[in-house]
Amino acid sequence: MNKRLLEIRARKMEIRKALEGEGKVNLNALQEELKKLDAEHEEIEEREKIAQGIQFDKEPEGVQKRSKPQAAVKKNPYESDEYRSAFMEYVTKGTPIPAEFRDAATTTDAAALIPPTTLNRVIEKVRTYGNILPLVTRTAYKTGLAIPTSNVKPVAKWVAEGATSEKQKKVLGSITFSHFKLRCAVAVTLETENMTLSAFEDIIVNNVAEAMVVALEESIINGTGSGQPTGILADKSQGVTINAAKLDYNTLIKAEAAIPQAYEAGSVWVMSKATFMSFIGMTDSNGQPIARVTAGINGVPSRVLLGRNVELCDYLPAFSTTLNKTDVFAFIYRMKDYVLNSNYSVAMKIYEDNDTDDLVRKSIMIADGKPVDFNSLVMLAGNATA
């Protein structure tokens, strides 16, 4: 170590002992001295650092430098340009995938895996496409895995001094995810015999993402749970159902009152655009509109009812006086309480439609979804009798 650095450290120790002692010291003088010592200390270290850097890359003469062992990097064969090109040839011309790229674990209903490079773009677009899908919780659990859920929460009680409270047993249920096959026939229009790889991948991304989103979002709301994910509205006995003969202000008030306060944050309305416009068009006894539409700086009305955001979709019927008491046309739900489980591994197969002689390209995906909490669910249904 630099000799001067040792002297600086020794002097700092002397100052420290003086400050910790009981004798009278000149604090201002010692403080000024410490500042100077610190500045000098930093300057010496900086000089040494610069000096060492000058010699850092200089190799001693007569010494042979030994190369560092390179870590083996396992490359995904489906990421290669060769496989991406082979996949394009398969989709556009029906050319079989080379044997070295065939995945033995692939289901018999799928002929080729979409390359990860392209699939990542599909997933990125899927997660931002549509209104419903970005709101739910997405997981990648193994199929058959049971997720514990609790339907009883412990309650704290006031007790007298020295007294004890009753022990409470927490009851746990479980949600088990299956593996359903999502088959989306994609209308990939490929009119040219020759196209660039980037142009081909752009077409695949747009078509597959749109087909997947429509199928997934519809199952999130109306899925039966048989051969497909379980939708939020699959079990009408869950949550609260309000039968509405007409759309009025009182209907909104009843729906808002039915939401537990603990589930206020994050719960949103889901309905068709026609139903939303009917709410916006409500009038009082004098024919004056009672709803105010707040427009943003871009002039687009904010879709909000009584301060609650509204998500529009085409998966629910528009309100009508002919809707039965089991026909849900709008609902409030905290969408993060719906879990969509998928590994996002998408395969593609080409087959010929014998009726139309058209080549159909379909994408196949394994997914399942279930609502894990119904406490925030409030449904608006029709009031007509079947």
C-alpha positions in Angstrom: 0.0 0.0 0.0 1.1 3.6 -0.6 3.2 4.9 2.2 1.2 8.2 2.4 -2.1 6.3 2.6 -0.8 4.5 5.7 0.1 7.9 7.2 -3.3 9.3 6.5 -5.0 6.3 8.1 -2.8 6.6 11.2 -3.6 10.3 11.5 -7.4 9.5 11.2 -7.1 7.0 14.0 -5.4 9.6 16.2 -8.2 12.1 15.5 -10.8 9.5 16.3 -9.2 8.7 19.6 -9.0 12.4 20.4 -12.7 12.9 19.7 -13.7 9.8 21.7 -11.5 11.0 24.7 -12.6 13.3 27.4 -10.0 16.0 26.7 -10.9 19.3 25.2 -10.3 19.5 21.4 -10.8 22.1 18.6 -13.7 20.5 16.6 -13.5 23.0 13.7 -9.8 22.4 13.2 -10.1 18.6 13.4 -13.1 18.7 10.9 -11.1 20.8 8.4 -8.1 18.4 8.8 -10.3 15.4 8.1 -11.7 17.0 5.0 -8.2 17.6 3.7 -7.1 14.0 4.6 -10.2 12.6 2.8 -9.5 14.6 -0.3 -5.8 13.6 -0.4 -6.9 10.0 0.2 -9.2 10.0 -2.8 -6.6 11.7 -5.0 -4.0 9.1 -4.2 -6.4 6.2 -4.9 -7.5 7.8 -8.2 -3.8 8.1 -9.3 -3.1 4.5 -8.5 -6.2 3.4 -10.4 -5.1 5.3 -13.5 -1.6 3.9 -13.2 -2.8 0.4 -12.9 -5.1 0.9 -15.9 -2.2 1.8 -18.1 -0.6 -1.6 -17.5 -3.8 -3.6 -17.5 -3.8 -4.8 -21.1 -0.1 -5.1 -21.5 1.1 -8.7 -21.7 4.6 -9.7 -20.4 7.0 -10.6 -23.1 7.6 -14.3 -23.8 4.4 -15.4 -22.1 1.8 -17.2 -24.2 -1.7 -16.3 -23.2 -4.0 -19.2 -22.6 -7.5 -18.9 -24.0 -10.4 -19.2 -21.5 -12.6 -22.3 -21.9 -15.8 -21.4 -23.7 -19.0 -22.5 -22.0 -21.1 -24.8 -24.1 -24.2 -22.9 -25.3 -27.2 -25.2 -26.1 -28.9 -23.7 -29.1 -32.6 -24.3 -29.7 -32.9 -25.9 -33.2 -36.3 -24.3 -33.6 -34.7 -20.8 -33.3 -32.4 -21.4 -36.3 -32.9 -19.7 -39.6 -33.0 -23.1 -41.2 -36.1 -24.2 -39.2 -37.8 -20.9 -39.7 -37.3 -21.2 -43.5 -38.5 -24.8 -43.4 -41.6 -23.8 -41.4 -42.4 -21.1 -44.0 -42.1 -23.7 -46.8 -44.4 -26.0 -44.9 -47.1 -23.4 -44.4 -46.9 -21.8 -47.8 -46.3 -24.9 -50.0 -46.9 -27.9 -47.8 -43.3 -29.1 -47.9 -42.8 -31.6 -45.1 -40.6 -30.4 -42.1 -37.2 -32.1 -42.3 -36.7 -35.1 -40.1 -34.1 -33.5 -37.9 -36.6 -30.8 -36.9 -39.5 -33.1 -36.1 -40.5 -33.1 -32.5 -41.4 -36.6 -31.3 -43.4 -35.1 -28.4 -45.7 -33.1 -30.6 -49.3 -34.1 -30.6 -50.5 -36.1 -33.7 -52.9 -33.3 -34.5 -50.1 -30.8 -35.1 -47.5 -31.1 -37.8 -45.1 -28.3 -36.9 -44.2 -26.0 -34.0 -44.3 -22.3 -34.7 -40.7 -21.1 -34.3 -40.0 -19.5 -30.9 -38.9 -16.3 -32.7 -42.3 -15.9 -34.3 -44.2 -17.3 -31.3 -42.8 -14.7 -29.0 -44.2 -12.0 -31.2 -47.5 -13.8 -31.2 -47.6 -14.0 -27.4 -46.6 -10.3 -27.1 -49.5 -9.3 -29.4 -52.0 -11.7 -27.7 -51.3 -10.1 -24.3 -52.1 -6.7 -25.6 -54.9 -7.6 -28.1 -58.5 -7.3 -27.1 -60.2 -5.9 -24.0 -60.6 -8.9 -21.7 -57.4 -11.0 -22.0 -55.0 -8.3 -20.7 -57.1 -8.1 -17.5 -57.0 -11.7 -16.3 -54.2 -13.4 -14.4 -52.0 -15.6 -16.7 -50.0 -18.5 -15.3 -48.0 -21.4 -16.7 -48.7 -24.2 -14.2 -48.3 -27.8 -15.2 -51.6 -29.4 -16.1 -53.3 -31.3 -13.3 -51.8 -29.0 -10.7 -54.3 -28.1 -7.9 -54.1 -24.5 -6.6 -55.3 -24.1 -3.0 -58.1 -21.5 -2.4 -59.6 -20.4 0.9 -63.3 -19.7 1.4 -63.0 -18.8 5.1 -61.0 -15.9 6.5 -60.0 -15.8 10.2 -61.9 -13.3 12.3 -60.2 -11.3 15.1 -62.2 -10.9 18.4 -61.9 -8.7 21.4 -61.3 -10.6 24.6 -61.0 -9.7 28.3 -57.6 -9.6 30.0 -56.2 -13.0 30.5 -58.9 -14.7 28.3 -58.3 -16.6 25.1 -60.2 -16.7 21.8 -61.6 -19.8 20.0 -59.2 -21.5 17.6 -60.4 -21.1 14.0 -59.8 -23.7 11.4 -59.2 -22.4 7.9 -61.0 -24.4 5.2 -59.1 -24.8 2.0 -60.5 -25.7 -1.4 -58.6 -26.2 -4.6 -58.7 -25.3 -8.3 -57.3 -28.0 -10.7 -56.2 -27.0 -14.2 -56.8 -29.5 -17.0 -55.3 -29.3 -20.5 -57.8 -28.4 -23.2 -56.8 -28.1 -26.9 -57.6 -24.8 -28.4 -57.8 -25.2 -32.2 -58.0 -21.9 -34.2 -58.4 -22.2 -37.9 -56.5 -19.2 -39.3 -57.2 -17.6 -42.6 -53.6 -17.0 -43.7 -53.8 -15.4 -47.1 -50.6 -16.3 -49.0 -51.1 -15.3 -52.6 -47.5 -15.2 -53.8 -45.3 -18.1 -54.4 -42.2 -16.3 -53.1 -42.1 -14.0 -50.2 -39.5 -12.9 -47.6 -39.3 -14.6 -44.3 -40.1 -11.4 -42.4 -43.2 -10.8 -44.4 -44.4 -14.3 -43.9 -43.8 -14.1 -40.1 -45.8 -10.8 -40.0 -48.8 -12.5 -41.6 -48.6 -15.5 -39.2 -48.3 -13.2 -36.1 -51.4 -11.2 -37.1 -53.6 -14.1 -38.0 -52.7 -16.5 -35.2 -52.9 -13.8 -32.5 -56.3 -12.6 -33.6 -57.7 -16.2 -33.8 -56.3 -17.1 -30.4 -57.6 -14.0 -28.6 -61.1 -14.3 -29.9 -61.3 -17.9 -28.8 -59.7 -17.3 -25.4 -61.7 -14.3 -24.5 -65.0 -15.9 -25.4 -64.1 -18.9 -23.2 -63.1 -16.6 -20.3 -66.7 -15.3 -20.3 -68.9 -18.1 -21.6 -66.7 -21.2 -21.4 -68.6 -24.3 -20.3 -65.7 -26.1 -18.7 -66.3 -29.2 -20.9 -63.6 -29.4 -23.5 -62.8 -25.8 -22.9 -61.9 -23.4 -20.0 -64.6 -22.6 -17.5 -66.1 -19.1 -18.0 -67.0 -16.5 -15.4 -70.7 -17.0 -16.3 -70.6 -20.8 -16.4 -72.2 -21.2 -13.0 -75.1 -18.8 -12.6 -75.5 -19.8 -8.9 -72.3 -18.0 -8.1 -72.3 -14.3 -7.3 -75.4 -12.1 -7.3 -77.9 -11.9 -10.1 -80.1 -8.9 -10.7 -83.0 -9.2 -13.1 -83.7 -6.0 -15.0 -86.9 -5.4 -16.9 -85.4 -2.1 -18.1 -82.2 -0.2 -17.9 -82.5 2.7 -15.4 -80.5 4.4 -12.8 -81.9 2.2 -10.1 -80.4 -0.9 -11.9 -76.9 0.6 -11.6 -77.4 1.5 -8.0 -78.5 -2.1 -7.1 -75.5 -3.5 -9.0 -73.0 -1.3 -7.2 -74.6 -2.0 -3.8 -74.2 -5.7 -4.4 -70.4 -5.5 -4.7 -68.6 -6.2 -1.3 -66.4 -3.3 -0.3 -63.3 -5.4 -0.2 -63.8 -6.1 -3.9 -64.4 -2.5 -5.0 -60.9 -1.9 -6.3 -60.2 -3.5 -9.7 -63.8 -4.7 -10.4 -65.0 -3.6 -13.9 -68.2 -3.7 -15.9 -68.3 -6.0 -18.9 -71.0 -5.6 -21.5 -71.7 -5.0 -25.2 -71.4 -1.6 -26.8 -75.1 -1.5 -27.5 -75.9 -2.1 -23.8 -73.4 0.6 -22.7 -74.9 3.1 -25.1 -78.4 2.3 -23.6 -77.1 3.1 -20.2 -75.5 6.4 -21.5 -78.8 7.2 -23.2 -80.9 7.0 -20.0 -83.2 10.0 -19.4 -85.2 11.4 -16.5 -89.0 12.0 -16.4 -88.5 15.2 -18.4 -86.6 13.4 -21.2 -83.2 14.9 -20.1 -80.1 12.7 -20.2 -79.0 11.7 -16.7 -75.6 10.4 -17.7 -72.7 12.7 -18.5 -70.0 11.5 -20.9 -66.6 12.8 -20.1 -64.5 13.2 -23.2 -60.7 13.1 -23.2 -58.4 15.4 -25.1 -58.8 13.1 -28.1 -62.6 13.4 -28.1 -63.3 9.8 -27.3 -65.9 9.3 -24.5 -64.6 7.6 -21.4 -66.5 4.4 -20.9 -67.4 4.7 -17.2 -70.6 4.0 -15.2 -70.8 5.5 -11.7 -67.0 5.8 -11.6 -66.5 2.1 -12.6 -64.6 1.3 -15.9 -66.5 -0.5 -18.6 -64.9 -3.1 -20.9 -66.8 -3.7 -24.1 -67.0 -7.0 -25.9 -69.0 -9.0 -28.4 -69.4 -12.1 -26.3 -72.6 -10.9 -24.4 -76.0 -10.2 -25.8 -77.3 -6.6 -26.0 -80.1 -5.7 -23.5 -83.5 -6.6 -24.7 -86.9 -6.9 -22.9 -87.1 -10.4 -24.4 -84.1 -11.7 -22.5 -84.8 -14.5 -20.0 -83.9 -14.5 -16.4 -80.9 -16.7 -17.1 -79.6 -14.5 -20.0 -76.8 -12.4 -18.6 -76.2 -9.2 -20.7 -73.7 -7.4 -18.3 -71.7 -8.2 -15.2 -69.2 -6.7 -12.8 -66.2 -8.8 -11.9 -62.6 -8.4 -10.6 -61.0 -9.8 -13.7 -57.7 -10.7 -11.9 -59.6 -13.4 -10.0 -59.8 -15.4 -13.3 -56.7 -17.5 -13.9 -55.8 -18.5 -17.5 -53.2 -21.3 -17.5 -51.2 -22.0 -20.7 -47.7 -22.9 -21.8 -48.2 -20.8 -24.9 -46.7 -23.5 -27.1 -48.5 -23.2 -30.4 -48.3 -25.7 -33.2 -49.7 -25.5 -36.7 -51.1 -28.0 -39.2 -52.3 -27.7 -42.8 -55.1 -29.8 -44.2 -57.4 -29.7 -47.2 -61.1 -28.9 -46.9 -62.7 -31.6 -49.1 -65.9 -29.5 -49.4 -64.3 -26.4 -50.7 -60.9 -27.8 -51.9 -59.3 -25.0 -49.8 -56.1 -25.4 -47.8 -56.9 -24.6 -44.1 -54.1 -23.7 -41.8 -54.9 -24.1 -38.1 -53.0 -23.3 -34.9 -53.3 -25.6 -31.8 -52.6 -24.5 -28.3 -53.1 -26.1 -24.8 -54.9 -23.9 -22.3 -57.3 -24.0 -19.4 -58.9 -21.3 -17.3 -61.1 -21.0 -14.2 -62.5 -18.2 -12.0 -60.9 -18.7 -8.5 -63.1 -16.1 -6.6 -66.7 -15.2 -7.3 -67.2 -12.7 -4.5 -67.0 -9.7 -6.9 -69.4 -11.2 -9.4 -72.6 -9.2 -10.0 -74.7 -10.2 -13.0 -77.4 -8.3 -14.8 -79.9 -10.6 -16.5 -83.2 -10.3 -18.4 -86.6 -10.5 -16.6 -88.7 -12.3 -19.2 -90.0 -15.8 -18.5 -89.2 -18.5 -20.9 
